[in-house]
Amino acid sequence: QVQLVESGGGLVQTGGSLRLSCATSGFTFSAYTMSWVRQAPGEGLEWVARVGSAGGGIAYADFAKGRFTISRDNAKNTLYLQMNNLKHEDTATYYCAQYQGSTGAQYKDADRGQGTQVTVSS
């Protein structure tokens, strides 16, 4: 079955950087467009970014443009999210998922891992 294991989160100060990883198994990773989504405390899911199966077709939510970079390594079945210039409002649990669309609601029933917590102190 689909398995997704996110890692790389942590506590960082405003302006800092983190690199998230998502190790995948149970499906042909290289055949799927992949997304990162996030969920802040008490809020719904929010789509962050997507990358096409071969590494192209990249798109970001407005809040992520210019600060976040999504990438993938199909040889390692792994998805990445480089986050720079982090802000307090980026505090959330981050999940990877097979692409469902560009709204968070579309990921409600999607396979997700346990997530990785990102906390940005102001």
Disulfide bonds with the S-S distance in Angstrom:
Cys22-Cys96 1.81
